[in-house]
Amino acid sequence: MPNKFDLITAWTDIKIEKISQCIYCGAEFALYDIEKDMLDKHSLSETKQCPTCTFRMLSAQLNDRHLYRKADLKWNTNISIYPPESHLQTLSHEDYEKQVYDDIWLQYGQDISEDVMGQFQEMCQKFPRKERLVYQGLENCDYSSHLAYTKNAYLSFCVFTSCENVFFSFKVIDNCHNVFSSVDILGSNNVFFSSNLWFSDHVFYSQNISKSSHIYFSRDIYDSQECIFCCNQVNQKYKVFNTQYSKQEYLKIKQDILTRIQDPEEYKILQQKYHDFLVQHHFDSSLIGHTNEQVLWDVAFSSKRSVWAFTCAGMEDCCNILSAGWANQTNSYVMNSSELGGWVHNIIGNVSVGYNTSNIFFSMAIVEWCSDIYYSKDLVNCQECMFCIGLRNKKYCILNKQYSKQEYFEKKEALIDELKQQWTWGHYPWFDLEMQDHPYNDTLAYDYFKVQKVIAVDGTETLIDPDALWIVTLKSDDFLAPATLDLGGEQTVDIIWRTREQEINIPEGMDTMRATDLPSAHEASDDLIGKAIICEHSGRPYRIIREEIEFCKKYSLPLPRLHHQVRLDDLLASRPIGQMHVGKSDISWEDMLTVYKHKPEWTVCSPDEYRERMYG
């Protein structure tokens, strides 16, 4: 089997400058010419970690999965992404922003010492956090985080731009309505337990659906309507198990299926039949994307000359990026960064950067309209700031201290020269334990990169994912326990690990019932809303909300029997992210690049073969 990097070069025509070994996981990774050009331009040293470990460390900064109740600095108990056991102080969104605009944060300003990186870390530890990542245009979204311009969101994360009625979901973007238990939804409405949807409506229990409507239990459907238990369909209508029916025949079969799935045993029978059908008939692309030129990608669109790009759109001359951009917006010269908006340019070593930003280096939560920002956190509409936190509409600041324009540039140049001499210019501060705000298993890193097992202080082992390689070793049995993450390389990573589950919406003493005893949505009474349902897979308690009952009743869907987090975990696990392997096409047996380390049961082929079979 050929070397992965030979395939990358052949695929993209992007030159590989050298091959190194990751200090964390031991895997080989490449330095590409576009990456070296960016590093040389800014006098930055080469990274010592592979792209996957970079994504892991950056993703560990965002809690997009767990909420708590925590008392803030004013002794108000609020919904928070920080557990009450955390030493970090918090403020409500309203109090935080009021103090920001009152310039109170400039009181944290300090003169530059010989250890400016240490000063910044200490300032980050003392600086109050916003209870949740919430921005403008929100209504009835108290039980959600990382969202803006959204109405009626509940236990959902990463929801942006004209969305309404989003429940138990993750990454719902751009004019979506009525979305339940779903992941990666763009411009779609009336969605239930689905993932990777683009501009579709009325989609239930399905994956990889584009420009389609009224789709049930299906995969890889494009520009189609009224399909049930189907796969790999383009411009089709009235199909069940890929078999064509008349409209009258189809509607009769559809009604029979919707009746049968109300019964748990019948539901399992149909699910098994669907699984067996996929094994026989479904063909999957090893890498998903279209309208790309010289791009090594998965789930990437409308991009050019970029490598190691995952869940991206509109990228040009970019390297090692995860979840970035929009297809109709150009984003250029982005490297080693994750969770980015649109119209971003010259972005290196960042996590969570918003729209219309440029020249952002080794920073986090740089929301929008920012430029020339270095080693900073939570800035809005700021320019030329270094080692700052929590500023709004500011220029020429270092360590939250205001300087004149001339003073700032003099100090900036001297500071960069000093950091280069100390070999800390280009250091990723978010990799340090002191900068980690959240337990690892509360973050996107745990969503994207599962661990194999957790070893308790007494040596007891809890298996998480047998296919993973990484091991967590706890150093205490505290709720927030210090731990070591061993990725198999020469260096381990210090992390914090949450040792027990806490359910934000399950009050103590709440009546419980087994998921197997759930009624149909049509039979459900208001009493069900006041009960904790015991998940049939994890044993965790969860609640069914009124909106969920009404939605399931309207579309004749069974009430969910899994905890909402288990539902999302299942969807996220359906396709790996941030990794690349060498495999063989099940069609041509030729070597190809693929996100799958272990091939699914169905056919997997190269993107060219997929396009030929799918679209002709």
MIPALO-550357 format. One line per field, with one value per residue (C-alpha): residue in one letter; y, z, x. Coordinates in pm, whole numbers, plus 32768, in hexadecimal, padded with zeros to 4 digits. Layout:
rest	(A,...) .
v	(Y,...) .
w	(Z,...) .
u	(X,...) .
//
This chain:
rest	(M,P,N,K,F,D,L,I,T,A,W,T,D,I,K,I,E,K,I,S,Q,C,I,Y,C,G,A,E,F,A,L,Y,D,I,E,K,D,M,L,D,K,H,S,L,S,E,T,K,Q,C,P,T,C,T,F,R,M,L,S,A,Q,L,N,D,R,H,L,Y,R,K,A,D,L,K,W,N,T,N,I,S,I,Y,P,P,E,S,H,L,Q,T,L,S,H,E,D,Y,E,K,Q,V,Y,D,D,I,W,L,Q,Y,G,Q,D,I,S,E,D,V,M,G,Q,F,Q,E,M,C,Q,K,F,P,R,K,E,R,L,V,Y,Q,G,L,E,N,C,D,Y,S,S,H,L,A,Y,T,K,N,A,Y,L,S,F,C,V,F,T,S,C,E,N,V,F,F,S,F,K,V,I,D,N,C,H,N,V,F,S,S,V,D,I,L,G,S,N,N,V,F,F,S,S,N,L,W,F,S,D,H,V,F,Y,S,Q,N,I,S,K,S,S,H,I,Y,F,S,R,D,I,Y,D,S,Q,E,C,I,F,C,C,N,Q,V,N,Q,K,Y,K,V,F,N,T,Q,Y,S,K,Q,E,Y,L,K,I,K,Q,D,I,L,T,R,I,Q,D,P,E,E,Y,K,I,L,Q,Q,K,Y,H,D,F,L,V,Q,H,H,F,D,S,S,L,I,G,H,T,N,E,Q,V,L,W,D,V,A,F,S,S,K,R,S,V,W,A,F,T,C,A,G,M,E,D,C,C,N,I,L,S,A,G,W,A,N,Q,T,N,S,Y,V,M,N,S,S,E,L,G,G,W,V,H,N,I,I,G,N,V,S,V,G,Y,N,T,S,N,I,F,F,S,M,A,I,V,E,W,C,S,D,I,Y,Y,S,K,D,L,V,N,C,Q,E,C,M,F,C,I,G,L,R,N,K,K,Y,C,I,L,N,K,Q,Y,S,K,Q,E,Y,F,E,K,K,E,A,L,I,D,E,L,K,Q,Q,W,T,W,G,H,Y,P,W,F,D,L,E,M,Q,D,H,P,Y,N,D,T,L,A,Y,D,Y,F,K,V,Q,K,V,I,A,V,D,G,T,E,T,L,I,D,P,D,A,L,W,I,V,T,L,K,S,D,D,F,L,A,P,A,T,L,D,L,G,G,E,Q,T,V,D,I,I,W,R,T,R,E,Q,E,I,N,I,P,E,G,M,D,T,M,R,A,T,D,L,P,S,A,H,E,A,S,D,D,L,I,G,K,A,I,I,C,E,H,S,G,R,P,Y,R,I,I,R,E,E,I,E,F,C,K,K,Y,S,L,P,L,P,R,L,H,H,Q,V,R,L,D,D,L,L,A,S,R,P,I,G,Q,M,H,V,G,K,S,D,I,S,W,E,D,M,L,T,V,Y,K,H,K,P,E,W,T,V,C,S,P,D,E,Y,R,E,R,M,Y,G) .
v	(8000,8156,8260,834B,8479,83F9,83EA,8547,85D5,8522,8593,8704,8750,8804,87D5,872C,87D4,86D2,85B8,85CB,84F9,8583,85AD,8553,8428,83BC,83CD,844F,8599,867B,87E2,8863,897B,8A59,8A24,8A6F,8BAE,8C2A,8BCA,8C75,8DAC,8DDD,8D50,8C31,8AE6,899C,88EE,87B5,8717,8678,8718,8622,8676,87E8,87BF,86FE,880D,892A,8876,883C,89B1,89A8,8911,88D4,87AD,87E3,88E2,8919,89FD,8AE1,8C11,8D40,8E62,8F04,8DC0,8D86,8C1B,8C08,8B04,8AEB,8A29,8A26,892C,89B3,88FB,89CF,8ADA,8BC6,8CED,8D3B,8E51,8E4B,8EB6,9001,9056,8FEC,90C3,91EC,91E5,91B9,92F0,93AD,936E,92BC,91B6,92BA,92B8,9167,9215,91E5,923B,9140,9066,8F70,8E56,8EE8,8D8C,8D44,8E95,8E44,8CED,8D87,8E95,8D8A,8CCD,8E01,8E8F,8E3E,8D65,8D9D,8C8D,8C12,8C66,8D37,8E5E,8F45,8EFF,8DF2,8DA3,8C84,8BDE,8BC5,8A50,8A67,8AF1,8B69,8C0A,8D50,8DD2,8CAA,8C81,8B5D,8A7F,8972,88A0,88FD,897F,8A3C,8ACB,8C03,8CEE,8CFA,8BAA,8B59,8A2F,896A,8856,8763,87B6,881C,88F8,8981,8AA1,8B9C,8BB1,8A5F,8A1C,88FA,882B,870F,8632,867E,86DD,87B5,8847,8964,8A23,8909,88E8,87DE,86F3,85CF,84F8,8543,85C4,8674,871E,8834,8901,87EC,87CE,86C0,85D3,84C3,83C3,840E,8476,8534,85CD,86F5,87C2,86BB,869A,8594,84A1,8388,8296,82DF,8337,83FB,8491,85B9,8688,8584,856E,8464,8355,8254,815C,81D1,821C,82C5,8362,8493,8542,842B,841A,8315,8210,8110,8040,80DF,8043,8124,8137,8201,8321,8263,8126,81ED,82AB,8166,80C8,8206,8200,8092,80D9,8204,812A,800C,80E4,8146,7FE5,7FB9,7E57,7EAF,7FDC,7EF7,7E08,7F22,7FB4,7E64,7E40,7F9E,7F49,7E0A,7ED3,7FD0,7EBC,7E34,7F74,80AD,813F,824A,833E,831E,849C,857C,86C2,8770,88A1,8882,88B6,8822,87DF,86C0,86C9,8626,86D6,87FF,88D1,89E8,89EF,8A0B,899D,8933,87FF,874B,880B,877E,8806,893C,8A17,8B34,8AF7,8B5B,8B14,8A81,8968,889B,892F,88A5,8937,8A7E,8B68,8B85,8B1E,8C7A,8D28,8D1D,8CBF,8CB6,8C63,8BAC,8AB5,89D8,8A65,89F1,8A78,8BA4,8C86,8D1D,8E27,8DC8,8E03,8DBE,8CF4,8C1F,8B4B,8BB8,8B24,8BCB,8CF6,8DB4,8E6B,8F77,8F3B,8F48,8F1C,8E5B,8D90,8C8F,8D1C,8CA7,8D2E,8E52,8E98,8F7F,90B1,907F,909A,907D,8FC2,8EF6,8E0A,8E90,8E17,8E92,8FCF,907F,918B,91B9,9200,91E5,913B,9048,8F6B,9006,8F7C,8FF8,913B,91E2,92EE,9320,935F,935D,9291,919B,90D7,91A9,92E8,9406,949E,95AE,9530,957E,94DE,93A9,9360,9399,92A7,91AF,9195,9172,9071,8F97,8FA4,8F3B,8E1B,8DA1,8D9C,8CD7,8BE4,8C2C,8CF2,8C01,8B3F,8AC3,8B41,8A76,8933,898E,8900,8A5B,8AD2,89B5,8A32,88EE,877C,86C5,85F2,872C,87A9,877D,86BE,85A4,85B5,859B,84C7,83C2,831B,81A5,818B,8242,81B5,8218,8257,80F6,8062,801B,8041,80C7,807A,819F,8148,8006,8090,81C1,81BC,82D1,828F,8370,8330,83E0,8473,8496,8436,859F,860F,86DF,85FF,864D,8548,84E7,84AF,83B7,83C7,82CE,83C5,843D,8544,8524,863A,86B7,86DF,86FC,85E2,85E7,849F,8499,84FE,861E,865F,87D0,8798,8677,86F7,8619,852C,853C,8414,8327,8231,8145,81A9,8057,80C0,81FF,8229,82A0,8416,8409,8361,8439,850F,8646,8566,84E7,863F,862A,84D9,8477,836B,826A,8243,80DD,80EA,81C0,81B2,8331,83EB,84E0,85A2,85BA,871C,878D,8808,86AF,8601,86EC,86C1,8546,8546,8625,854A,83F7,83BB,82E9,83A3,8388,826C,82E9,83FF,8537,852B,83BE,841F,8525,843B,833B,843D,84C5,8366,8314,83C1,8405,8566,85FE,84C1,842E,82C9,81F7,80F7,803D,8081,7F6E,7FB1,7FC6,7F44,806E,8121,8255,834B,831F,839E,8239,8182,8057,8032,8030,7EFB,7F99,7FF6,8112,81A0,82C9,841B,83FD,82A4,8321,8446,8363,826A,8371,8474,83C3) .
w	(8000,7FA4,809B,80FF,80A2,7F41,7F0E,7F9D,7EAD,7D85,7DED,7E27,7D79,7EBD,7F12,8055,80EC,81FB,82CD,844B,856D,865A,87BD,8849,8780,86C7,8571,8443,83B5,829A,827D,813A,8061,80A3,8219,8206,8142,8255,8368,82B8,8273,83E6,8464,8517,8567,84E7,85B8,8679,8679,855F,84DB,8599,86E5,868F,8653,8798,8867,87C6,87E6,8957,898E,8936,8A13,8914,89C4,8B39,8C15,8D8D,8E95,8F2A,900E,8F6E,900A,906F,9114,900C,8FA6,8E2B,8D19,8CC6,8BFA,8D34,8E4C,8FAE,9014,8F21,8FBD,8E9E,8EEE,8E0A,8DBA,8D07,8B9C,8BF2,8D13,8C4E,8B21,8BFC,8CA3,8B53,8AC7,8C0B,8BC7,8D16,8C69,8C2A,8DA2,8D71,8CA4,8D0B,8C98,8BCE,8C93,8C1E,8C26,8B5C,8B0F,8C84,8CBE,8BBA,8C50,8DAB,8D25,8C7A,8DC2,8E81,8D74,8D9F,8C95,8BE8,8C6E,8B0F,89B2,894C,8864,87C3,874F,8846,88CE,89B6,899F,8B0F,8AFE,89D7,8989,8868,87A1,870A,8653,86C7,8764,883A,8863,896F,89CA,887C,8823,8701,866E,8596,84B0,8499,853D,8607,86D0,86EF,87F4,8863,8731,86CE,85AF,851F,8435,835A,835A,83F3,84A0,856C,8594,8692,86F9,85C5,8561,8449,83BE,82C1,8241,828E,833D,83F4,8441,8535,8598,845D,83F8,82D8,823C,813E,80DC,8117,81C1,827B,82B0,83B9,8425,82F9,829C,817B,80E7,7FF7,7F58,7FAB,806E,8121,8151,8255,82BB,8192,8134,8019,7F7C,7E8B,7DF4,7E49,7EFB,7FB3,7FE8,8102,8151,801F,7FC5,7EAB,7DFD,7D17,7C9A,7D0C,7DA7,7E44,7E92,7FAB,7FC9,7E7B,7DD1,7D03,7D54,7CDB,7DBA,7E37,7E7E,7F2A,8011,807F,80CB,817E,8261,82B2,830B,83E7,849E,84CC,855A,867E,8704,8793,8713,85B7,85BA,8603,84EC,83EF,8466,8436,82DD,8286,8308,8238,810A,8138,8151,8001,7F42,7FDE,7F53,801A,7FB2,806C,806C,8047,7F85,7E3A,7D73,7E03,7D50,7DD9,7F2C,8022,80E0,817B,817F,80CD,7FB5,7EC4,7F36,7E88,7ED0,8037,80F7,822B,821E,82D5,82D5,8215,80FA,802F,809C,7FCC,801B,816E,823B,8367,83A1,8448,8423,836B,826A,8183,8018,7F9B,805F,8018,813B,8104,81AD,82D7,8392,84C6,852F,8579,8599,84B2,8411,82B4,820F,82E0,8263,82E9,841A,84CF,8609,8674,86F5,86CD,85EB,8562,8423,8370,8428,83AD,8435,856D,861C,8737,87C1,882A,8812,872F,86D7,85AA,84FE,8594,84FA,8564,86A8,875B,8882,88F1,895B,8938,886A,8794,8692,8705,8641,869F,87F2,8899,89CB,8A0F,8A8C,8A8F,89CA,88E7,87DF,8847,8798,8800,893F,89DF,8B15,8B1B,8B40,8A4E,898E,888B,8727,8725,887B,8818,86DB,8789,889E,87AC,86DC,8810,88AA,8772,875A,88C7,889A,876C,883B,894A,8844,88BF,878D,86EE,8830,8849,89A1,898B,89AD,8B12,8C38,8CD3,8BA7,8BA5,8C23,8BFF,8C4C,8B14,8B06,8B01,89C1,884A,8867,8912,880B,86EB,8781,8874,896B,898C,8B03,8C4F,8D65,8EC3,8FEC,906D,8F1A,8EAB,8D33,8C81,8B0E,8A3A,88D2,8881,872C,87C5,8833,8935,8AAA,8BCC,8D21,8E46,8F62,9054,906F,9093,8FB7,8EF3,8F00,8E80,8D81,8C77,8B0D,8A6D,88F4,88BB,8870,8933,89F0,8AAF,8AE1,8C30,8C32,8D1B,8D13,8D8F,8E49,8E64,8D98,8DFF,8D58,8D49,8D16,8E09,8F64,908F,90E6,8F90,8F36,8E3C,8D33,8C49,8ADD,8A7F,8B28,8A5D,89B4,884F,8816,87CD,891F,89EA,8AFB,8BA8,8CC8,8BEC,8BE8,8D5F,8D5B,8D33,8C28,8C59,8B16,8A9A,8A32,8B32,8C5F,8C77,8CC5,8BC6,8B8A,8A69,8A31,89B6,8868,882E,8870,8788,8674,868C,8693,855F,8492,8527,85BC,86F1,8829,885D,893C,8957,8A29,8953,8974,890B,87D4,8776,87C5,86D6,85C1,85FD,85FC,84AA,83F3,8481,847B,8478,840B,82C3,826D,8141,80CC,7F97,7EC6,7ED9,7D69,7CBC,7DD4,7D92,7EB1,7F33,8052,8147,8297,82FA,83C3,83CC,8297,82CC,826C,8129,7FF2,800A,7ECE,7E5F,7E27,7CAD,7CAF,7D93,7CAE,7B7E,7C1F,7CCD,7BBB,7A80) .
u	(8000,8092,80F6,7FDD,80AE,80EF,7F77,7F4D,804F,7FB3,7E58,7E9F,7FEA,8047,81B5,8220,8353,839F,830C,8317,8299,8190,820C,80B6,8039,8172,80C9,8184,810A,8173,81E2,8144,81C7,8098,80CB,8240,81FC,8114,8209,832C,825E,821E,836B,82BC,835F,82D5,81CC,822B,80D3,800D,7ECC,7DEF,7E95,7E7E,7D08,7CEB,7D96,7CD6,7B8A,7BD0,7B95,7A22,7914,7804,7760,7720,766E,766F,75DC,76E5,76DA,7778,7837,76EE,7675,756F,7552,7551,7563,76D4,77D2,78AA,7864,7835,7973,7A3F,7B1A,7ACC,79EB,78C5,77D0,7685,768F,75E5,76CF,7800,77AF,774F,78A3,794C,78AA,78F0,7A64,7A8D,7B63,7C70,7CA4,7D49,7E56,7FBF,811C,81E2,82D4,83DD,82DA,81BD,8133,8120,8079,7F73,7F2E,7F07,7E1F,7D4B,7D2D,7CB5,7BD7,7A61,79C4,787A,7791,7749,77C2,7696,768B,758A,742A,73BD,7264,720D,7362,73C5,740F,7500,7658,7731,761B,759F,746A,7399,7241,71CD,7300,7316,7447,74E0,7639,76D5,7595,75B2,74F7,737C,7333,71FB,717F,72C4,72C9,73D9,74AD,760E,7686,7545,758C,74D6,735C,7303,71B7,712D,7269,7279,73A0,746F,75D2,7663,7521,752F,7403,730D,71BD,70F3,7213,7223,734E,7419,7570,761C,74EE,7500,73CE,72D1,7180,70C3,71E8,71DD,72E4,73C4,7527,75C5,748B,7499,7383,727F,713A,7067,7187,7177,728B,736D,74D4,7573,743D,744F,7337,722D,70DF,701A,711F,711F,7236,72F8,7461,7522,73F8,73FE,72C5,71DC,7082,6F9E,70A4,70C1,71FE,7262,7131,7050,6EDC,6DB7,6D52,6C20,6CE9,6DFB,6D11,6C6E,6DC4,6E33,6D04,6D42,6EAF,6E56,6D5C,6E54,6F6D,6E8C,6EBE,7020,7045,6FC9,70B3,71DD,7174,7161,72AB,7356,72BE,733A,7497,74A3,742D,7547,764B,75D4,758A,7621,7763,7817,7926,7A6F,7A76,7944,794C,791A,798A,7AEA,7C35,7D7A,7CDF,7D12,7BC9,7AA1,7950,79EC,795B,79BB,7B26,7C77,7DDB,7DA5,7E0D,7D8A,7C42,7B14,79B0,7A1B,79A2,7A30,7B99,7CC8,7E38,7DE4,7E79,7E04,7CAB,7B76,7A19,7A47,79B3,7887,7871,7819,792B,7A9F,7B7E,7CF5,7E3F,7DAF,7E8D,7E6F,7D1F,7BBC,7A5A,7A6F,796D,7971,7A46,7B76,7CD8,7E32,7DC7,7ECD,7EAA,7D4C,7C09,7AB4,7AEA,79BF,796A,7A34,7B79,7CDF,7E3F,7DDB,7EEB,7ED3,7D90,7C37,7AD3,7B2A,79C4,79B0,7A42,7B9B,7CF4,7E5F,7E1B,7F27,7F00,7DAF,7C57,7AF0,7B1B,7A17,7A62,7BC9,7D06,7E74,7E5B,7F4C,7F16,7DC2,7C78,7B10,7B40,7A43,7A88,7BF3,7D3D,7EAA,7E8E,7F85,7F20,7DE0,7EAB,7E67,7F8D,7FB0,7FD8,814D,8189,80C7,8189,82D5,8277,81DA,8318,83F4,830C,8305,8481,849D,83A5,8469,85A8,84F3,8468,8308,8298,81A4,8165,7FFD,7F88,7E47,7F12,7F78,7EB4,7EA2,7DD8,7CDB,7B8B,7AC8,7AE6,7B5A,7A1D,7944,79E5,79DE,7B25,7A6A,7957,7A4C,7B62,7AE6,7BD2,7BFC,7BDB,7BEF,7CCA,7C56,7D3A,7CFA,7D55,7BEF,7BCC,7A97,7A8B,7A0E,7A63,7B23,7B8B,7C39,7DA5,7DB0,7DA4,7D3F,7DDB,7D36,7E03,7CDD,7B6F,7AF6,79D6,7AD5,7C06,7D63,7DC1,7EBC,7E5C,7F4C,7F3B,8055,816E,829B,81D3,808C,7F8D,7F10,7D96,7C6C,7B6A,7A04,79D2,7856,7728,7646,74F9,74A6,732F,72EC,7291,72D3,71B6,7113,7033,70D2,7060,7116,7139,70A9,6F62,6F38,6DE6,6DBF,6DBF,6C48,6C0B,6CFA,6C5E,6CE4,6D56,6E72,6F13,6F47,6FF9,7165,7188,729E,7365,735D,74CE,7585,749C,74AF,736C,72E3,71A3,70B5,7037,6EE3,6F6E,7001,6EB7,6DFB,6EFE,6EFC,6D81,6D6C,6E57,6DF8,6F53,6F9E,700D,7187,71FD,7363,73F9,7426,75A2,75A6,74E1,75E2,7704,7672,7658,77B6,7848,77AF,78CF,7A2C,7AB5,7C11,7CC3,7D41,7DA2,7E05,7D05,7C95,7B63,7A5E,7A12,7B65,7C46,7D26,7DD3,7D20,7D16,7BF7,7B7B,7B27,7C2D,7B43,7A6C,78F2,782E,77B3,7877,7973,7A0F,7AE0,7A36,7A5C,79BC,78A9,7856,7851,7762,768D,7666,76DF) .
//
